[in-house]
Amino acid sequence: MRFRHPDGTVVHLAYCTNVHPAETLDGVLAQLRDHCEPVRRRLGLDRLGIGLWLAKDAAEALVTDPAALRALRFELVRRGLEVVTLNGFPYQGFGDQEVKYRVYQPDWTDPERLRYTHSLARVLAALLPDDITEGSISTLPLAWRTPWDDRRADASRTALRTLAERLDALQEVTGRSIRIGMEPEPGCIVETTADAIAPLTAIAHDRIGICVDTCHLATSFEDPGTALDALTRAGVTIVKSQLSAALDADRPRLPEVRRALAAFDEPRFLHQTRSRPRPGAAATGPRGTDDLAEALHGATLPDTDPWRVHFHVPLHAAPAAPLTSTLPVMKSALARLVGGPHPLTRHLEVETYTWQALPPELRPRDRARLAAGIAAELDLVRDLLKDLGLKELP
């Protein structure tokens, strides 16, 4: 979906296809048929933006086979879909029964991460619509936090600078500008937007910026205005934003709250959990665990303070009381991102990849219900953008 900002800029809205992951090119083509086109039809649109996730094998097939790349582009056009952004965070296996810590491999100290991301950039340059010259790719925030030392930090900076140079060369050849957004995530080397400023200013290349995920932002108890203003002052480019919401539990000590949280403790994804002292209490900053199970069954996370859980819950459907979601954080971030005199980013992506990890009673039971849920999320964001003064384009 495209929107015209009052300053004339075109802002793109998509949804991320990592919600129905596929490892092969055939699987990606099936996604377009079975999921993406039905969402477009449900929304009554002639054109729907999707943020493709391409696993390693699918990306390799496309970058080595021009005919396959042309066929994918044809399918996108035929089904009324367009791609201006890719999710380059997961490398492979995102649909496995257990993902957890493996999603952070390979990291930016491994040459394979550079090779994979460069392949994605080459694919995206070929998939961009004819009237669009700029694309974006989100990537992991350097690495999981351990192990890490100066040598690994230097290796990651070198890799990202090398990528930036290759993206410069790609634009010279194709006329398409591709940028990379490092996506802060709890537990990683770059956990918050504040953590991103130093490494990104050290790389000092406008091809490499940040992807602001509003679930991650909220999980870390970052204030959207403070965070985005700091990025702007530091000159960090906001390459894209992933619009998402986290679980919010105000009183995790209560038995009914813990029971409700336990329903979201599932084995597939990592659900980092953070706590923050209440106003007036000692300001020690957020404290956390790597997973929800540790928070529920360990003794390290204070249960007298609010908890937030890295679990992407549907934007339009907050969990039942006594839990809620951080949708207000997403709304506040969106207003800062595109509600000002000029948009801070042109690429927005709804990224609720956990539909099938929800408690059983909340999971969509078939493709039609999943399509309806995704469409409802996009409808919510579409209304918010219109309220901010953006005009939907045909």
C-alpha positions in Angstrom: 0.0 0.0 0.0 1.2 3.5 -0.8 0.4 6.7 0.9 1.2 10.3 0.1 2.6 12.3 3.0 1.6 16.0 3.1 5.1 16.9 2.0 4.7 14.9 -1.2 6.8 11.9 -0.1 5.4 8.4 -0.9 5.3 6.2 2.2 5.0 2.4 1.7 3.2 0.0 4.0 3.7 -3.8 3.7 3.3 -6.9 5.8 6.2 -9.3 6.4 5.9 -12.8 4.9 8.0 -14.4 7.7 4.6 -15.2 9.2 4.4 -18.0 6.6 8.0 -18.9 6.2 9.3 -20.9 3.2 12.8 -22.2 2.7 12.7 -22.6 -1.1 11.7 -20.5 -4.1 8.8 -22.9 -4.8 7.7 -22.2 -1.2 7.9 -18.4 -1.8 5.8 -18.7 -4.9 3.2 -20.7 -3.0 3.1 -18.0 -0.3 2.1 -15.4 -2.9 -0.7 -17.6 -4.1 -2.0 -19.0 -0.8 -1.5 -16.1 1.5 -0.4 -12.7 0.0 -3.0 -12.5 -2.8 -5.9 -13.5 -0.5 -4.9 -10.7 1.9 -4.8 -8.2 -0.9 -8.3 -9.3 -2.1 -9.7 -9.2 1.4 -8.5 -5.5 1.7 -10.0 -4.7 -1.7 -6.7 -3.5 -3.1 -5.3 -3.6 -6.6 -1.8 -3.5 -5.1 -0.5 -4.8 -1.8 3.0 -4.3 -0.4 4.8 -7.3 1.1 8.0 -7.5 3.0 9.5 -10.7 1.6 11.6 -13.0 3.8 13.9 -15.0 1.6 15.8 -17.9 3.3 19.3 -18.6 2.2 18.4 -21.3 -0.4 15.7 -19.1 -1.9 18.0 -16.1 -2.1 20.7 -18.2 -3.7 18.3 -19.6 -6.3 17.3 -16.1 -7.3 20.7 -14.5 -7.5 22.2 -17.4 -9.5 19.2 -17.9 -11.9 18.1 -14.8 -13.8 15.1 -16.7 -15.2 13.9 -17.6 -11.7 14.2 -13.9 -10.7 12.2 -12.8 -13.7 9.6 -15.5 -12.9 9.2 -14.2 -9.3 8.9 -10.6 -10.5 6.2 -11.7 -13.0 4.3 -13.5 -10.2 4.4 -10.5 -8.0 2.9 -8.3 -10.8 0.4 -10.9 -11.7 -0.9 -11.2 -8.2 -1.1 -7.5 -7.5 1.9 -7.5 -5.1 4.9 -5.3 -4.8 8.2 -5.5 -2.9 10.2 -2.5 -1.7 11.6 -4.1 1.5 13.0 -7.5 2.6 13.4 -9.0 6.0 17.1 -10.1 6.1 17.2 -10.9 9.8 16.5 -14.7 9.8 18.9 -16.7 7.6 17.1 -20.0 7.4 14.9 -22.3 9.5 12.5 -19.6 10.6 9.7 -22.2 10.3 11.4 -24.8 12.4 9.8 -26.2 15.5 12.5 -24.5 17.6 14.2 -21.3 16.4 15.3 -19.6 19.7 18.9 -18.5 19.6 19.6 -19.9 16.2 17.9 -16.9 14.6 21.0 -14.9 15.4 23.3 -17.1 13.3 25.3 -16.3 11.2 26.0 -13.0 12.8 27.9 -10.0 11.3 31.3 -11.5 12.2 30.7 -14.4 9.9 31.4 -13.8 6.1 28.2 -15.7 5.3 26.1 -13.0 6.7 27.7 -10.5 4.4 27.3 -12.8 1.4 23.6 -13.5 2.2 22.7 -9.8 2.7 24.5 -8.8 -0.5 22.5 -11.5 -2.3 19.3 -10.1 -0.9 20.2 -6.6 -2.1 20.8 -7.9 -5.6 17.5 -9.6 -5.6 15.6 -6.6 -4.2 17.2 -4.3 -6.8 15.6 -6.5 -9.5 12.2 -6.8 -7.7 11.6 -3.1 -7.1 8.6 -1.8 -9.1 9.5 0.2 -12.2 8.6 3.5 -10.6 10.5 2.9 -7.4 14.3 3.3 -7.0 14.8 2.8 -3.3 14.6 -0.5 -1.3 15.4 -1.5 2.3 16.5 -4.6 4.1 16.4 -5.2 7.8 19.1 -7.2 9.5 20.2 -8.4 12.9 21.8 -6.0 15.4 25.4 -7.3 14.9 25.1 -10.5 17.1 23.7 -12.0 20.2 25.4 -10.4 23.2 27.8 -13.3 23.9 30.6 -13.9 23.1 31.7 -10.4 22.1 35.1 -8.6 22.2 37.0 -5.9 20.2 38.0 -8.3 17.5 34.5 -9.3 16.8 33.3 -5.7 16.9 36.0 -4.8 14.4 35.0 -7.7 12.1 31.3 -6.7 12.1 32.1 -3.0 11.3 34.4 -4.1 8.4 31.7 -6.4 7.0 29.1 -3.6 7.1 31.4 -1.1 5.5 32.2 -3.7 2.8 28.5 -4.2 2.3 28.0 -0.4 1.9 30.6 -0.3 -0.8 28.9 -3.1 -2.6 25.6 -1.3 -2.4 27.2 1.8 -3.9 28.4 -0.4 -6.8 25.0 -2.0 -7.1 23.4 1.4 -7.6 25.9 2.4 -10.2 24.9 -0.7 -12.2 21.2 -0.9 -11.6 20.2 2.7 -10.7 18.5 1.2 -7.6 19.5 2.4 -4.1 19.4 -0.3 -1.4 19.9 0.5 2.3 20.3 -1.8 5.3 18.6 -1.2 8.7 20.1 -2.7 11.8 17.3 -3.9 14.0 17.9 -3.5 17.8 16.5 -6.4 19.8 16.6 -7.3 23.5 19.5 -9.5 24.4 21.7 -8.6 21.4 24.8 -6.5 21.2 22.6 -3.7 19.9 19.7 -4.0 22.3 18.1 -0.6 22.1 18.0 2.4 19.7 20.5 4.1 22.0 22.9 1.2 21.6 22.7 1.5 17.9 24.0 5.1 17.7 27.7 4.4 18.5 28.2 1.5 16.0 26.2 3.2 13.2 28.1 6.5 13.6 31.3 4.5 13.6 30.4 2.9 10.3 29.5 6.3 9.1 27.8 5.4 5.8 24.3 6.4 4.8 23.7 3.0 3.3 23.7 1.5 6.8 21.0 2.8 9.2 18.5 1.5 11.7 15.2 -0.5 11.5 13.0 0.6 14.4 10.9 -2.4 15.5 8.2 -1.0 17.8 7.8 -4.3 19.7 11.5 -4.3 20.6 11.3 -0.6 21.4 8.5 -1.3 23.8 10.0 -4.4 25.3 13.0 -2.4 26.3 10.7 0.3 27.8 12.1 2.9 25.4 10.1 6.1 25.0 9.4 6.5 21.2 9.9 10.3 21.2 13.1 10.2 23.1 14.5 7.3 21.0 13.6 8.8 17.6 14.8 12.3 18.6 18.2 10.8 19.7 18.5 9.0 16.3 17.7 12.2 14.4 20.2 14.3 16.4 22.9 11.7 15.8 22.2 11.7 12.1 21.2 8.0 12.0 19.1 7.1 9.0 15.8 5.3 9.9 15.8 2.9 7.0 12.5 1.2 7.9 10.2 0.6 10.8 8.5 -2.7 11.7 5.2 -2.0 13.3 4.5 -4.5 16.0 3.3 -4.8 19.6 4.7 -6.7 22.7 2.9 -8.3 25.6 2.4 -6.1 28.6 1.8 -7.4 32.1 1.3 -4.7 34.8 1.2 -6.9 37.9 3.1 -10.1 37.2 3.0 -11.1 40.8 -0.7 -11.9 40.6 -1.5 -15.6 40.0 -4.0 -14.8 37.3 -1.4 -12.7 35.4 1.2 -15.5 35.6 -1.3 -18.0 34.3 -2.1 -15.7 31.4 1.6 -15.2 30.6 2.3 -18.9 30.8 -0.1 -19.4 27.9 2.3 -17.5 25.8 5.4 -19.5 26.9 5.9 -21.6 23.8 9.0 -23.5 22.5 9.5 -22.0 19.0 10.7 -18.4 19.5 12.7 -16.6 22.1 10.5 -14.3 24.2 12.9 -11.9 26.0 11.2 -10.5 29.1 12.0 -7.1 30.7 11.0 -5.3 33.8 11.2 -1.7 34.8 10.8 -0.1 38.3 7.5 1.8 38.8 7.6 5.6 39.0 9.2 6.7 42.2 11.0 3.4 42.7 14.8 3.1 42.4 15.8 3.8 38.8 18.0 0.8 38.1 16.8 0.5 34.5 15.1 -2.4 32.7 16.0 -5.8 34.0 15.4 -9.0 32.1 15.6 -12.6 31.1 16.3 -14.3 27.8 13.0 -16.1 27.7 9.6 -15.9 29.3 10.0 -19.3 31.0 13.0 -18.0 32.9 10.9 -15.0 34.1 8.0 -17.1 35.2 10.0 -19.9 36.9 13.2 -18.1 38.0 13.8 -15.6 40.8 15.9 -13.0 38.9 13.2 -10.8 37.5 11.3 -8.6 40.1 7.6 -9.5 39.9 6.5 -6.3 41.7 7.2 -4.2 38.6 5.6 -4.3 35.2 6.9 -6.8 32.6 7.0 -6.6 28.9 7.5 -9.7 26.7 9.0 -9.9 23.3 6.1 -11.7 21.8 4.6 -10.0 18.6 0.9 -10.0 19.3 -1.6 -9.0 16.6 -1.9 -5.2 16.4 -5.7 -5.2 16.2 -6.4 -7.7 18.9 -5.0 -7.1 22.4 -4.8 -10.2 24.6 -7.5 -10.6 27.1 -7.3 -9.1 30.6 -5.3 -9.2 32.8 -2.7 -8.8 29.9 -2.6 -6.1 27.3 -0.3 -5.1 24.5 2.0 -2.2 23.8 -0.1 -0.9 20.9 0.0 2.7 22.4 3.8 2.6 22.0 3.4 1.6 18.3 0.9 4.4 17.8 3.2 6.9 19.4 6.2 5.8 17.4 4.2 5.9 14.1 3.1 9.5 14.9 6.7 10.5 15.3 7.9 8.5 12.3 5.4 9.9 9.7 3.2 12.4 11.5 5.7 15.4 11.3 6.4 17.8 8.5 8.5 15.2 6.8 8.6 11.4 7.3 11.5 10.0 9.2 11.2 6.8 7.1 9.4 5.8 3.9 9.1 2.1 4.6 6.7 0.6 7.2 6.2 -3.1 7.7 3.7 -4.9 9.9 5.6 -7.8 11.4 3.5 -10.1 13.4 5.2 -13.4 12.7 3.8 -15.3 15.8 0.3 -16.0 14.7 0.9 -19.8 14.9 2.8 -19.4 18.2 -0.2 -17.8 19.9 -2.0 -19.8 22.6 -4.1 -22.5 20.8 -7.4 -20.8 21.3 -6.1 -17.6 19.7 -4.4 -19.1 16.6 -6.1 -18.9 13.2 -7.5 -22.3 12.3 -7.1 -22.0 8.6 -5.7 -19.7 5.9 -8.8 -17.7 5.6 -8.7 -16.7 9.3 -5.0 -15.9 9.0 -5.6 -13.7 6.0 -8.5 -12.0 7.9 -6.2 -11.3 10.8 -3.4 -9.9 8.7 -5.8 -7.7 6.8 -7.2 -6.4 10.0 -3.7 -5.3 11.2 -3.1 -3.5 7.9 -6.5 -1.9 8.1 -5.7 -0.6 11.6 -2.4 0.9 10.4 -4.1 2.3 7.3 -6.6 4.2 9.4 -3.8 5.5 11.7 -1.9 6.8 8.7 -4.9 8.6 7.3 -5.5 10.1 10.7 -2.0 11.5 10.6 -2.8 13.2 7.3 -1.4 10.7 4.8 -3.5 10.0 1.7 -3.8 6.5 0.4 -2.8 6.1 -3.2 -4.4 3.7 -5.7 
